[in-house]
Amino acid sequence: MKNIKLVINNELNREKEMFFIKKELQSILNLYAKMVSNGTWKDYSFSSGNREISFDVYQRASDKPVLRILKNLKPNYFNEKFLIKDKNGNILKKSENLNQLINKTSWNNLKLVK
């Protein structure tokens, strides 16, 4: 056998923060399941970039998502870590805590742009 090394606290292990952590993803998927059962949302996708990761929500099989729940990887302000954006890229809500953002948003009254 070759020498195998165990690397702990590696500086290159920042990729964990490059996506939603398990609790964040669970909160988003619970919301998604609730909205699918209401018949409001139909499909979802993930997209990523250097500055943000997003959970994109589709009302139909259209080319643009109607809502995006974003995790800002390099926020300018502490309350801009999690954002909700509409189809045009306008920020509807922002918060430093994803659970608060999801719970305080009235999803049924949120107007989806067609």
Secondary structure, DSSP 4 states (H G I P E B T S, - for coil): --------S-TTGGGGGGS--HHHHHHHHHHHHHHHHHTS--EEEEEE-SSEEEEEEESSS-SS-SEEEEEESS-SSGGGSEEEEETTS-EEEEES-HHHHHHHS-TTTSPPP-
